[in-house]
Amino acid sequence: MSTPTPVTSLAATSSTPAASGSATPAAGAITALAPEELRSWITGQHDQDEQQDFVVIDVRSAAEFESVHIPGSYNVPLPLLSEHTDEVASRLGSRVVLACQSGVRAEQARQRLAASGISTAHVLTGGVPGYAAAGGDVVRGKARWDLERQVRMVAGSLVIAGLAGGRFVSPKVRTIAGVIGTGLTFSAATNTCAMGKALSAMPWNKAAQEPTRESAILSLPSTTAQKAQAANTADSTADERAGVA
């Protein structure tokens, strides 16, 4: 998997309270970012005074990422991010927009990052499809069903099988429908999806090269390195001005 080029855009402060006299968003609050806003950031339609680097992290599976993704985004699947949250947070600072298919996995990632000190991460509303529908540029590859669509298909099929089996085989088979309903309720209440996690491990949901800590996390731009580079640039500029004087 080739390492994407980081996108450069405006500060997230354009959609969050100003630094002066305003509190930082609470770690438990969803900081949503409209796809139109992200598009304007990427295309540089904001004032240059507010411009700064930021990173778009796509927390979907590698297969979903290959199917369609935002140019310049980094693929760090949610399980990988969950395993190395502190390391991801240490590299990102607060310069992050989280994207997935609909916003559910991105919000889970935001909560994990918030626990590691990143309280200003944005969740892209509507996910990557919403960004594409808003006119944003995307890179398309091999078409696949996203995980959330697969979950709906499997859950619906099991419910139908349970009801049909209960009618034609044994009333006890209807228990399947009840189990699925209970699972979906628990999934909504806890904002998790065990079925999605299980499906993500299936062969058809695997990419040729699955992201690893080395290929995904270590490829993220380092906040420390960027600060050092900025300091070196400032020192060079000061030296040049001193020479001219």
Backbone torsions as a table, in degrees:
resi	resn	phi	psi	omega
1	MET	NA	126.9	-178.3
2	SER	-75.9	147.7	-180.0
3	THR	-78.9	121.2	-178.1
4	PRO	-72.2	160.3	177.5
5	THR	-90.2	128.8	-178.7
6	PRO	-59.9	143.0	176.8
7	VAL	-86.5	150.1	178.2
8	THR	-115.2	133.1	-176.2
9	SER	-158.7	-158.0	-173.5
10	LEU	-88.7	162.2	178.3
11	ALA	-67.6	148.8	178.3
12	ALA	-68.2	-7.1	-178.4
13	THR	-67.3	-13.1	180.0
14	SER	-69.7	-20.4	179.4
15	SER	-120.9	10.5	175.6
16	THR	-126.1	165.1	-177.6
17	PRO	-58.3	149.1	179.4
18	ALA	-64.8	155.3	-175.0
19	ALA	-67.0	-35.2	-176.6
20	SER	-85.5	121.5	174.7
21	GLY	76.2	9.4	-179.8
22	SER	-128.0	146.4	-179.1
23	ALA	-83.1	152.3	175.2
24	THR	-70.4	141.2	-179.4
25	PRO	-55.4	140.3	-179.8
26	ALA	-64.9	149.0	-177.4
27	ALA	-62.0	-27.7	-177.7
28	GLY	-87.5	-3.9	-176.6
29	ALA	-93.9	136.7	178.4
30	ILE	-75.4	125.0	176.6
31	THR	-102.7	90.6	-175.2
32	ALA	-81.3	146.8	177.3
33	LEU	-127.9	120.3	-179.6
34	ALA	-67.3	144.7	179.7
35	PRO	-60.0	-32.9	177.7
36	GLU	-64.5	-35.8	179.4
37	GLU	-68.0	-44.7	178.3
38	LEU	-62.6	-39.3	178.7
39	ARG	-61.5	-41.9	179.6
40	SER	-68.2	-33.3	176.4
41	TRP	-63.4	-47.8	-175.8
42	ILE	-66.5	-38.2	-179.5
43	THR	-83.8	0.2	173.7
44	GLY	70.0	43.0	-177.8
45	GLN	-92.3	0.6	178.8
46	HIS	-93.2	172.6	178.7
47	ASP	-61.9	140.1	-179.4
48	GLN	-63.8	-26.7	-180.0
49	ASP	-64.1	-24.6	-177.8
50	GLU	-99.2	7.7	-173.2
51	GLN	-80.9	137.2	175.7
52	GLN	-160.2	165.9	178.6
53	ASP	-70.1	146.6	170.1
54	PHE	-149.3	165.3	-174.9
55	VAL	-124.2	135.5	173.0
56	VAL	-101.8	120.2	178.8
57	ILE	-109.8	123.9	178.2
58	ASP	-97.8	114.6	-174.2
59	VAL	-96.7	13.4	175.7
60	ARG	-75.7	175.8	177.9
61	SER	-68.8	162.4	179.9
62	ALA	-62.7	-35.6	179.4
63	ALA	-65.5	-42.5	177.6
64	GLU	-65.1	-39.8	179.2
65	PHE	-61.9	-41.1	178.8
66	GLU	-64.7	-32.3	-178.3
67	SER	-67.3	-44.8	178.8
68	VAL	-163.5	135.9	176.9
69	HIS	-155.9	164.3	178.9
70	ILE	-79.6	129.3	179.6
71	PRO	-55.7	136.0	179.1
72	GLY	84.7	-4.9	179.2
73	SER	-80.0	157.3	179.7
74	TYR	-107.5	132.7	179.7
75	ASN	-92.2	107.4	174.4
76	VAL	-126.4	90.2	-177.5
77	PRO	-53.1	148.4	-175.3
78	LEU	-52.9	-44.7	178.3
79	PRO	-59.9	-38.9	179.3
80	LEU	-68.3	-42.2	177.8
81	LEU	-63.5	-39.4	-179.7
82	SER	-65.0	-33.4	-178.7
83	GLU	-75.0	-29.2	-175.9
84	HIS	-126.5	39.9	-174.3
85	THR	-57.3	-47.5	-177.3
86	ASP	-61.5	-39.8	-179.3
87	GLU	-68.6	-41.7	176.9
88	VAL	-60.8	-46.2	-178.5
89	ALA	-61.2	-38.0	-178.5
90	SER	-67.2	-25.1	-179.7
91	ARG	-88.8	-26.0	-171.6
92	LEU	-90.6	-33.3	-168.6
93	GLY	65.0	-132.2	179.8
94	SER	-114.1	12.6	-174.6
95	ARG	-92.7	67.0	-172.9
96	VAL	-143.5	137.7	169.7
97	VAL	-119.2	126.3	-177.3
98	LEU	-100.5	132.4	-177.5
99	ALA	-132.0	148.2	172.6
100	CYS	-147.6	-144.0	-178.5
101	GLN	-86.4	-39.3	-177.2
102	SER	-133.7	-14.5	-178.1
103	GLY	117.5	-14.7	-176.4
104	VAL	-68.2	-52.9	-179.7
105	ARG	-67.7	-33.7	177.7
106	ALA	-64.0	-37.7	178.0
107	GLU	-68.3	-37.3	175.5
108	GLN	-62.0	-41.7	177.9
109	ALA	-64.6	-39.5	179.4
110	ARG	-62.4	-40.2	179.4
111	GLN	-64.8	-39.4	179.2
112	ARG	-66.9	-42.7	179.0
113	LEU	-66.8	-34.9	178.2
114	ALA	-61.9	-37.1	178.6
115	ALA	-68.4	-18.7	178.4
116	SER	-102.0	12.3	173.3
117	GLY	103.1	-1.3	178.0
118	ILE	-96.6	94.7	-174.2
119	SER	-99.8	-0.3	-176.5
120	THR	-117.9	16.4	177.7
121	ALA	-67.2	144.4	-179.5
122	HIS	-102.5	144.6	174.8
123	VAL	-106.1	123.7	-178.3
124	LEU	-72.0	116.3	-179.9
125	THR	-64.4	129.5	178.4
126	GLY	80.3	-1.6	177.6
127	GLY	63.8	-163.4	-178.9
128	VAL	-63.0	-41.1	176.5
129	PRO	-59.4	-38.6	178.2
130	GLY	-64.9	-37.5	177.9
131	TYR	-65.4	-43.2	178.5
132	ALA	-64.6	-40.4	179.9
133	ALA	-65.9	-26.7	179.1
134	ALA	-81.4	2.1	178.5
135	GLY	97.0	6.5	179.5
136	GLY	-73.6	147.8	177.8
137	ASP	-72.3	136.6	176.3
138	VAL	-135.6	156.3	175.7
139	VAL	-101.4	124.0	-177.0
140	ARG	-108.9	142.5	177.8
141	GLY	-130.3	-141.4	-179.6
142	LYS	-66.5	129.2	-178.3
143	ALA	-71.1	131.2	176.5
144	ARG	-140.3	157.0	170.8
145	TRP	-75.1	131.6	176.6
146	ASP	-72.4	163.1	-175.1
147	LEU	-59.6	-39.5	-176.9
148	GLU	-66.4	-35.4	175.9
149	ARG	-68.5	-39.2	177.9
150	GLN	-63.7	-40.0	178.3
151	VAL	-61.1	-44.9	179.3
152	ARG	-61.7	-41.1	179.9
153	MET	-64.8	-47.5	-178.4
154	VAL	-65.5	-46.0	-179.0
155	ALA	-62.6	-45.7	179.4
156	GLY	-62.8	-40.4	-179.4
157	SER	-65.4	-40.5	179.4
158	LEU	-67.0	-37.7	177.5
159	VAL	-63.9	-45.6	178.9
160	ILE	-61.7	-43.4	179.4
161	ALA	-62.4	-40.0	179.4
162	GLY	-64.9	-44.1	179.6
163	LEU	-66.9	-43.0	179.6
164	ALA	-66.2	-42.5	178.3
165	GLY	-64.3	-36.3	178.1
166	GLY	-64.9	-28.1	-179.2
167	ARG	-85.8	-41.2	-171.8
168	PHE	-105.1	-16.8	-177.9
169	VAL	-112.9	-67.1	-179.9
170	SER	-158.4	140.1	178.4
171	PRO	-57.0	-25.0	-179.3
172	LYS	-65.5	-23.6	-178.8
173	VAL	-65.6	-22.9	178.8
174	ARG	-61.6	-16.5	178.9
175	THR	-57.7	-30.7	179.6
176	ILE	-57.2	-45.4	-179.8
177	ALA	-62.0	-39.3	179.2
178	GLY	-66.7	-39.5	178.5
179	VAL	-63.5	-44.0	179.0
180	ILE	-63.3	-43.3	178.7
181	GLY	-61.4	-42.7	177.7
182	THR	-62.9	-42.3	179.5
183	GLY	-62.7	-41.6	179.5
184	LEU	-67.3	-36.9	176.9
185	THR	-64.4	-44.7	178.1
186	PHE	-63.4	-39.1	178.9
187	SER	-61.0	-42.8	179.3
188	ALA	-68.4	-39.7	-177.2
189	ALA	-68.0	-35.0	-176.4
190	THR	-101.8	-3.1	-178.4
191	ASN	56.6	41.2	176.9
192	THR	-129.7	171.7	179.2
193	CYS	-151.3	96.0	-179.9
194	ALA	-65.5	-37.1	179.7
195	MET	-65.5	-40.3	177.7
196	GLY	-63.3	-39.2	178.6
197	LYS	-64.5	-39.9	179.0
198	ALA	-67.7	-41.9	-179.6
199	LEU	-66.8	-31.7	-179.0
200	SER	-64.2	-20.3	179.9
201	ALA	-87.5	-5.0	-179.3
202	MET	-70.6	149.6	-176.3
203	PRO	-56.8	-36.9	-177.9
204	TRP	-71.7	-11.9	177.3
205	ASN	-102.1	14.2	178.4
206	LYS	-103.2	141.3	176.2
207	ALA	-93.0	166.9	179.3
208	ALA	-60.4	-37.1	177.8
209	GLN	-128.4	106.4	179.6
210	GLU	-77.5	139.4	178.8
211	PRO	-60.8	141.7	176.2
212	THR	-126.2	175.9	176.6
213	ARG	-58.4	-42.9	-177.4
214	GLU	-69.1	-43.4	-174.5
215	SER	-82.7	-25.7	-176.0
216	ALA	-106.5	-58.9	-173.2
217	ILE	-71.3	-44.2	-178.4
218	LEU	-72.3	-11.2	176.3
219	SER	-86.7	-9.4	178.2
220	LEU	-67.6	145.0	177.8
221	PRO	-63.8	132.3	-178.3
222	SER	-85.7	128.3	177.8
223	THR	-61.0	-40.9	-179.4
224	THR	-62.8	-44.4	-179.6
225	ALA	-64.8	-39.3	179.9
226	GLN	-67.8	-37.2	178.2
227	LYS	-66.2	-40.1	178.6
228	ALA	-64.0	-40.8	178.7
229	GLN	-64.5	-41.0	179.3
230	ALA	-64.7	-39.0	179.2
231	ALA	-65.4	-40.8	178.6
232	ASN	-64.0	-40.0	178.6
233	THR	-63.7	-41.8	-180.0
234	ALA	-65.4	-40.1	179.1
235	ASP	-64.3	-40.8	179.7
236	SER	-64.4	-41.8	178.7
237	THR	-63.5	-41.7	179.0
238	ALA	-63.7	-40.1	179.9
239	ASP	-64.7	-41.0	179.6
240	GLU	-63.9	-41.3	179.5
241	ARG	-66.8	-37.7	178.8
242	ALA	-65.0	-37.9	179.0
243	GLY	-65.4	-39.6	179.0
244	VAL	-67.0	-39.7	-179.9
245	ALA	-65.4	NA	NA
